[in-house]
Amino acid sequence: MARLRWTSVPLTALLLVAALPFGACFEPRDPEVDFEEKTCGETSDNRQPSPAVESKTGVLSAAAHRLADGTIEVVIAPLVTGTVDIVADLDPASLEVRLDGQVTADFELDKVSQEIPAAVDIVFVLDTTGSMAWAIDGVKQGIDLFLDGLDATGIDAQVGGIEFGDGIRSDVELGTTDDLRHWLDLLTATGGGDGPENPLDSMEKAFMQMQWREGALPYFIVITDVGFHEGSDGSECAEADLADVTELIEGNAMLTVVHAGNRGGPGVDPDWLVRAMGGLYVSLDGISIFSDFDVALDTPADDVLESTHVLRIPAGDATASASQLGLSYTVGGQTLTLDTAIAGG
């Protein structure tokens, strides 16, 4: 997997870039990715999610499907506790597996590898407002190394993307690296407004409308430098609240949030996305993001997938008729649970 590099940048440089007028010195959009800037109000205060959501220490997420031979295969997302601590290896003795509520001990649990691959569908959720050119360039620069590392690990990946500002902008369907790169080549960093942006509506749209492969684990990588709007903040920028998106996505997808900035600014702090839905929070404070950011070298967004696990339940009477999978895993004295539908006939 990729080796991380961390270099410093003066705070004055961060402030200088942040102070640039929105939309200043940025090239116009190609018609293929053009959008109408959303007109909405302002949010100037740091705020907590409303309605309130629980801040969780960890979340089990997985995608389950039935293979042609009747085996049930489950891709279990990397387990992250406290938003930063990755559980490298799951212990089968700490895992309870249920089919339609009935406990089964007949299963195999393995870490992803070339011999035991796992399908993961990755969507980059990019803030493309005026201060975010570095993020667009950094995904373009690092995507080949990013995917090469996943392939070596045993991850069968497809990639797509969706961009946001105060509203949803353009997107590219899950597919090949070439499709993603073409889309990225057309993007420019432009617009913005009051500070907070709107990833929630983009995540909701992507989860509902992207063509996820059956049995593949959805994986969102959100890259931003500010807090986020909710429908409840009165700005009319976002339609969804964090509670809405959490109900939709929690347990059904892996999430990494890459945040270049400080918490405590206007809007809801970005780490609330993973505090609510589970996943990995990556702070880029102090990194030289404005010159040579590389999503593979400068974040663990790819490396975390080394801790993906594959659960297999052999074909039998129980697997033939089961429609629901239940998982419980005990870590650090706490038991995390997941109940999810089994896809496939």
C-alpha positions in Angstrom: 0.0 0.0 0.0 1.0 3.7 -0.2 3.5 5.2 2.0 2.3 8.4 3.7 4.2 11.6 3.7 3.6 14.6 5.9 5.2 18.0 5.4 4.3 21.4 7.0 2.9 24.5 5.5 2.9 27.9 7.3 -0.4 29.0 8.8 -0.1 32.2 6.9 -0.3 30.3 3.6 -3.5 28.6 4.8 -5.0 32.0 5.7 -3.9 33.5 2.4 -5.6 30.8 0.3 -8.7 30.9 2.5 -8.9 34.7 2.0 -9.1 34.5 -1.8 -12.4 35.8 -3.2 -14.7 32.9 -4.1 -14.6 32.2 -7.8 -11.6 34.5 -8.3 -8.9 33.5 -10.9 -10.7 30.2 -11.7 -11.3 29.0 -15.2 -14.9 28.5 -16.5 -16.5 25.1 -16.4 -16.8 22.7 -19.3 -20.5 22.4 -20.3 -20.3 18.6 -19.4 -19.8 19.5 -15.7 -21.5 23.0 -15.6 -23.9 23.7 -12.8 -26.2 26.4 -11.5 -24.8 27.8 -8.3 -27.3 27.3 -5.5 -28.6 30.5 -3.9 -29.1 30.1 -0.2 -28.5 31.8 3.1 -25.6 31.9 5.5 -24.4 30.0 8.6 -21.8 31.8 10.6 -21.8 29.8 13.9 -20.4 26.5 14.8 -23.3 24.2 15.6 -24.1 20.7 16.7 -26.2 18.4 14.5 -29.9 19.0 14.7 -31.8 16.7 15.3 -29.2 15.4 17.6 -27.4 12.2 16.6 -25.4 9.8 18.7 -21.6 10.1 18.7 -20.6 6.4 18.3 -17.3 4.8 19.3 -17.5 2.4 16.3 -19.9 1.1 13.7 -20.1 -2.3 12.0 -20.7 -1.9 8.2 -21.0 -4.7 5.6 -22.4 -5.8 2.3 -23.9 -9.4 2.1 -24.9 -11.4 -0.9 -25.7 -15.0 -1.8 -23.4 -16.6 -4.4 -24.7 -18.9 -7.1 -23.7 -22.0 -5.1 -25.7 -20.8 -2.1 -22.7 -19.6 -0.1 -23.4 -16.3 1.7 -20.4 -13.9 1.3 -20.1 -10.8 3.4 -17.6 -7.9 2.8 -17.0 -6.4 6.3 -15.7 -2.8 6.2 -12.6 -1.9 8.2 -13.7 -1.3 11.8 -12.5 2.1 13.1 -13.0 3.0 16.8 -13.0 6.5 18.1 -12.8 7.8 14.4 -9.0 7.2 14.2 -8.1 3.7 15.5 -8.2 1.0 12.9 -8.9 -2.6 14.1 -6.4 -4.4 11.9 -7.6 -7.9 12.5 -11.0 -9.1 13.5 -11.1 -12.0 16.0 -13.6 -14.8 15.0 -14.0 -15.6 18.7 -15.4 -12.1 19.2 -17.9 -12.3 16.3 -21.5 -13.7 16.5 -23.2 -14.4 13.2 -26.9 -14.8 12.8 -29.1 -15.8 9.8 -32.7 -14.6 10.2 -32.0 -14.2 13.9 -30.6 -17.7 14.4 -26.9 -17.9 15.6 -24.6 -20.0 13.4 -21.1 -21.1 14.2 -20.5 -22.4 10.7 -18.6 -19.6 9.1 -15.1 -18.6 8.0 -13.6 -15.1 8.6 -10.6 -14.0 6.7 -8.7 -10.8 6.0 -8.8 -9.6 2.4 -6.0 -10.9 0.2 -5.2 -11.9 -3.3 -6.5 -15.3 -2.5 -9.6 -13.9 -0.8 -10.6 -10.8 -2.7 -13.3 -8.3 -1.8 -15.4 -6.0 -4.0 -15.4 -2.3 -3.0 -17.2 0.5 -4.9 -15.5 3.8 -4.1 -17.1 7.2 -4.5 -15.1 10.4 -4.0 -17.3 13.1 -2.6 -15.4 16.3 -3.4 -15.9 19.8 -2.2 -15.0 21.8 -5.3 -15.5 25.3 -4.1 -13.0 28.1 -4.6 -10.4 26.9 -2.1 -10.4 23.2 -3.2 -8.3 23.0 -6.4 -5.7 21.1 -4.4 -8.2 18.3 -3.7 -9.2 17.9 -7.4 -5.5 17.8 -8.4 -4.6 15.5 -5.5 -7.2 12.8 -6.5 -6.0 13.0 -10.2 -2.4 12.8 -9.1 -2.8 9.9 -6.8 -5.6 7.8 -8.2 -3.4 5.3 -10.1 -1.2 4.6 -7.1 -4.3 4.5 -4.9 -5.9 1.8 -7.0 -2.7 -0.1 -7.6 -2.3 -0.5 -3.9 -5.8 -1.7 -3.5 -5.4 -4.3 -6.3 -2.2 -5.6 -4.6 -4.2 -6.0 -1.4 -7.0 -8.0 -3.0 -9.6 -5.2 -3.4 -11.6 -5.4 -6.6 -12.5 -1.7 -6.9 -14.7 0.5 -9.1 -14.5 4.3 -8.7 -16.9 7.1 -9.2 -17.4 10.6 -7.9 -19.8 13.4 -7.0 -19.0 17.1 -6.3 -20.6 19.6 -4.0 -20.6 23.2 -2.9 -23.7 24.7 -1.3 -25.6 22.3 -3.5 -25.0 19.1 -5.5 -22.9 19.7 -8.6 -21.9 17.1 -11.2 -21.1 13.4 -10.8 -19.6 10.5 -12.6 -21.0 6.9 -12.4 -19.1 4.1 -10.9 -16.7 2.6 -13.5 -13.1 2.7 -14.6 -10.2 4.9 -13.6 -10.4 6.5 -17.1 -14.0 7.6 -16.5 -13.1 9.1 -13.2 -10.0 10.9 -14.6 -12.0 12.3 -17.5 -14.5 13.8 -15.0 -11.7 15.1 -12.7 -10.0 16.8 -15.7 -13.2 18.8 -16.4 -13.6 20.0 -12.8 -12.5 23.4 -11.6 -12.6 24.9 -8.1 -15.1 27.6 -8.1 -17.9 29.3 -6.1 -18.8 28.9 -2.5 -20.2 31.4 -0.1 -20.6 31.5 3.7 -18.1 28.9 4.6 -20.0 25.6 5.3 -20.8 23.4 2.3 -23.2 20.6 1.6 -21.9 17.1 1.4 -25.0 15.5 2.9 -27.2 15.9 -0.1 -24.4 14.6 -2.4 -23.9 11.5 -0.2 -27.6 10.9 -0.1 -27.9 11.2 -3.9 -24.9 9.0 -4.5 -26.1 6.3 -2.1 -29.5 6.2 -3.7 -28.6 6.5 -7.3 -25.1 5.1 -8.0 -25.0 1.7 -9.7 -23.4 -0.2 -6.8 -22.5 -3.8 -7.7 -24.3 -6.5 -5.8 -22.2 -7.7 -2.9 -19.7 -4.8 -3.2 -19.1 -2.6 -0.1 -19.9 1.1 -0.8 -17.0 3.4 0.3 -17.4 7.2 0.5 -14.3 9.4 0.6 -15.3 12.9 1.5 -12.7 15.6 1.0 -13.4 19.1 2.3 -11.9 22.1 4.2 -15.0 23.4 6.1 -18.0 22.4 8.2 -21.2 21.4 6.6 -24.8 22.6 6.3 -27.9 20.7 7.4 -31.5 21.3 6.4 -32.2 22.4 10.0 -29.7 25.3 10.0 -32.1 27.7 8.3 -29.8 28.5 5.4 -31.8 26.4 2.8 -28.6 25.2 1.4 -29.0 21.5 2.4 -32.2 19.5 2.3 -30.9 16.6 4.4 -29.9 16.6 8.1 -27.1 14.4 9.4 -29.7 12.3 11.1 -31.4 11.5 7.8 -28.2 10.5 6.0 -27.0 8.5 9.1 -30.3 6.5 9.0 -29.7 5.8 5.3 -26.0 5.0 5.2 -24.9 3.8 8.7 -24.0 0.1 8.5 -24.3 0.0 4.8 -21.1 1.8 3.7 -17.5 2.6 4.7 -16.7 6.3 5.2 -13.4 8.3 5.3 -13.5 12.0 5.8 -10.4 14.0 4.8 -10.5 17.5 6.4 -8.0 20.2 5.6 -8.9 22.8 8.3 -9.7 23.3 11.9 -12.8 22.2 13.8 -14.9 24.8 15.4 -15.7 26.9 12.3 -19.1 27.7 10.9 -21.5 24.8 10.4 -21.3 21.3 11.8 -17.7 20.0 12.1 -16.9 17.4 9.4 -15.8 14.8 11.9 -19.5 14.4 12.9 -19.9 12.5 9.6 -17.8 9.6 11.0 -18.9 10.1 14.6 -22.5 9.4 13.4 -22.0 6.9 10.7 -18.7 5.3 11.6 -15.4 5.4 9.7 -12.1 7.2 9.6 -11.4 10.9 10.2 -8.2 12.2 8.6 -7.0 15.7 9.6 -4.7 17.4 7.1 -3.7 20.2 9.5 -0.1 21.2 8.7 0.3 19.3 5.5 1.5 21.1 2.3 -1.8 20.7 0.5 -1.6 23.6 -1.9 1.4 22.4 -3.9 1.5 18.7 -4.3 -1.3 16.9 -2.4 -1.7 13.3 -3.4 -4.6 11.3 -2.1 -2.6 8.1 -2.1 0.5 9.4 -0.4 -1.0 12.0 2.0 -4.0 10.1 3.4 -4.6 6.5 4.6 -7.9 6.4 2.7 -6.5 3.5 0.6 -4.4 1.8 3.3 -7.4 1.5 5.7 -8.9 -1.1 3.2 -6.2 -3.5 4.1 -8.3 -4.2 7.2 -11.4 -5.3 5.1 -12.6 -8.8 6.0 -14.5 -11.4 4.1 -17.0 -13.6 5.9 -18.3 -16.8 4.2 -21.2 -19.0 5.4 -21.2 -22.3 3.5 -24.2 -23.3 1.5 -26.9 -25.2 3.3 -30.6 -25.1 4.3 -30.2 -22.0 6.4 -28.3 -20.0 3.7 -30.8 -21.0 1.0 -33.7 -19.3 2.7 -32.1 -16.6 4.8 -32.9 -13.0 4.0 -31.3 -11.2 6.9 -27.8 -11.3 8.3 -26.9 -10.2 11.8 -23.4 -9.5 13.1 -22.2 -8.7 16.6 -18.6 -7.9 17.4 -17.1 -7.1 20.8 -14.2 -4.7 20.9 -12.9 -2.8 23.9 -15.6 -4.1 26.1 -18.4 -2.8 23.8 -20.5 -4.9 21.5 -21.3 -3.5 18.1 -24.2 -4.9 16.1 -25.4 -4.9 12.5 -28.5 -6.3 10.8 -28.6 -6.1 7.0 -30.4 -7.6 4.1 -28.8 -10.4 2.0 -28.8 -9.6 -1.7 -29.1 -12.2 -4.4 -31.6 -14.9 -5.2 
